[in-house]
Amino acid sequence: MNPRRLSAGVLMLALASMAALAADAPNISGTWTASFDTQVGKQDYTYTFAVKGAVLTGHAKSASGDTEITEGKIDGNKVTFVENLNYQGMPLHIVYTGTVTSPDQIDFMRDVAGVAQEKLTAKRVK
């Protein structure tokens, strides 16, 4: 078999596999909001997500500021990302782990610097 044809075939198969995996992941790109209780009172957040393949980027905005989302990943209906927040001069590393439960809802658990665990539900803004 021609090596060039074999390489082209392998490349096409790999691209088709990646497209199938991406098709399984829900599209959460857009704006989402959540209100939830924390140890420091009620928090109102707006999340702006952008998804490209399995990579999640965007921003988390609250009364404490606007923070870039880092380490964002999408794996099927699972969503993870980190919010590195500066709260009253103190850096907080907040890890979000979520499940997309419908096209308009994501249920999250967030770990605030290993000190607090908080549940929240984000709703898509239409």
VOTI-168107 format. One line per 4 residues: number of its first residue (from 1); their letters; for each residue x negated, y, z negated of C-alpha. Coordinates in pm, 1 decimal, padded with zeros to 6 digits. Layout:
# VOTI-168107
NUM> a> X Y Z ~ ...
This chain:
# VOTI-168107
1> mnpr> 00000.0 00000.0 00000.0 ~ -00116.3 00351.3 00080.6 ~ -00259.0 00513.7 -00239.6 ~ -00112.1 00851.1 -00142.9
5> rlsa> 00238.2 00701.0 -00110.9 ~ 00197.1 00519.7 -00442.5 ~ 00094.6 00844.6 -00617.0 ~ 00392.1 01029.7 -00466.7
9> gvlm> 00626.2 00751.0 -00576.6 ~ 00492.9 00752.1 -00932.2 ~ 00526.7 01133.3 -00946.5 ~ 00887.4 01119.3 -00822.3
13> lala> 00973.5 00852.3 -01079.9 ~ 00818.3 01058.8 -01360.7 ~ 01008.3 01371.4 -01254.4 ~ 01335.5 01179.4 -01235.7
17> smaa> 01276.1 01038.4 -01585.8 ~ 01207.5 01384.6 -01728.6 ~ 01522.6 01523.6 -01564.5 ~ 01730.5 01241.4 -01712.6
21> laad> 01594.0 01310.8 -02061.3 ~ 01664.1 01683.8 -02027.1 ~ 02018.3 01609.2 -01910.9 ~ 02083.4 01419.5 -02236.8
25> apni> 01999.3 01723.6 -02450.8 ~ 02282.8 01973.8 -02506.3 ~ 02222.9 02326.8 -02381.9 ~ 02209.3 02547.2 -02691.5
29> sgtw> 02062.2 02851.1 -02517.5 ~ 02244.3 03165.6 -02624.9 ~ 02354.3 03343.4 -02940.9 ~ 02472.4 03167.6 -03257.9
33> tasf> 02582.1 03300.1 -03598.7 ~ 02592.7 03152.8 -03948.5 ~ 02696.1 03275.1 -04296.0 ~ 02591.9 03067.1 -04594.5
37> dtqv> 02519.3 03085.1 -04966.6 ~ 02161.2 03076.7 -05094.8 ~ 01979.0 03123.4 -05425.2 ~ 01951.3 03494.7 -05341.5
41> gkqd> 02315.7 03536.7 -05235.6 ~ 02512.1 03514.8 -04913.4 ~ 02305.1 03528.0 -04595.3 ~ 02435.2 03629.9 -04252.1
45> ytyt> 02217.2 03518.8 -03962.3 ~ 02219.0 03559.7 -03587.5 ~ 02008.3 03311.1 -03393.1 ~ 01912.7 03361.1 -03030.2
49> favk> 01796.6 03036.3 -02871.2 ~ 01627.6 02972.7 -02536.8 ~ 01567.7 02613.5 -02429.1 ~ 01327.5 02503.2 -02158.9
53> gavl> 01296.8 02126.9 -02136.3 ~ 01243.0 02004.7 -02491.7 ~ 01102.9 02338.1 -02616.6 ~ 01315.4 02578.4 -02822.7
57> tgha> 01219.0 02944.7 -02860.1 ~ 01405.2 03252.2 -02977.6 ~ 01470.5 03469.7 -03281.9 ~ 01637.4 03448.3 -03623.0
61> ksas> 01782.5 03779.7 -03741.6 ~ 01907.1 03852.4 -04094.2 ~ 01913.7 04139.5 -04343.0 ~ 01549.9 04044.9 -04416.4
65> gdte> 01442.4 04112.8 -04057.3 ~ 01406.6 03967.8 -03710.7 ~ 01171.7 03669.5 -03692.7 ~ 01040.6 03477.1 -03393.9
69> iteg> 01128.1 03107.9 -03397.3 ~ 00822.0 02881.3 -03383.3 ~ 00762.9 02506.6 -03347.1 ~ 01106.8 02467.8 -03185.0
73> kidg> 01201.0 02130.4 -03037.3 ~ 01508.8 01963.8 -02891.1 ~ 01530.6 01583.7 -02895.5 ~ 01870.6 01461.4 -02779.3
77> nkvt> 02117.1 01629.2 -03016.0 ~ 01846.6 01698.3 -03279.5 ~ 01710.6 02052.6 -03319.4 ~ 01410.8 02162.0 -03526.9
81> fven> 01234.4 02495.4 -03565.3 ~ 01049.8 02714.3 -03815.0 ~ 01131.5 03065.4 -03933.0 ~ 00829.4 03241.0 -04088.0
85> lnyq> 01008.0 03508.3 -04288.7 ~ 00860.2 03786.9 -04496.0 ~ 01092.1 03817.9 -04796.2 ~ 01015.8 04111.5 -05026.9
89> gmpl> 00649.6 04099.7 -04929.9 ~ 00625.8 03724.5 -04977.3 ~ 00576.8 03493.2 -04676.8 ~ 00836.2 03214.8 -04659.4
93> hivy> 00802.9 02912.5 -04431.3 ~ 01159.5 02794.5 -04358.4 ~ 01200.2 02465.7 -04170.9 ~ 01533.2 02401.2 -03997.3
97> tgtv> 01652.7 02053.7 -03902.6 ~ 01985.5 02034.3 -03725.1 ~ 02229.6 01825.4 -03528.6 ~ 02436.2 01959.4 -03240.8
101> tspd> 02783.8 01832.1 -03332.4 ~ 02970.9 01999.8 -03044.0 ~ 02891.3 02245.5 -02763.6 ~ 02975.5 02527.4 -03007.7
105> qidf> 02842.1 02398.6 -03343.5 ~ 02508.0 02301.2 -03496.0 ~ 02487.2 02167.9 -03852.8 ~ 02155.0 02261.8 -04011.8
109> mrdv> 01963.8 02184.3 -04328.4 ~ 01691.2 02433.9 -04404.2 ~ 01400.3 02383.7 -04638.1 ~ 01286.5 02714.6 -04785.8
113> agva> 00917.0 02682.4 -04866.7 ~ 00974.2 02345.4 -05033.2 ~ 01166.8 02520.8 -05312.1 ~ 01528.7 02519.6 -05192.4
117> qekl> 01741.2 02316.1 -04952.9 ~ 02036.8 02492.6 -04791.7 ~ 02310.4 02365.4 -04560.9 ~ 02458.0 02587.2 -04293.2
121> takr> 02668.6 02564.1 -03980.8 ~ 02584.7 02779.7 -03680.2 ~ 02862.9 02867.8 -03436.8 ~ 02811.6 02973.8 -03076.4
125> vk> 02902.2 03334.8 -02999.1 ~ 03132.0 03348.9 -02699.3
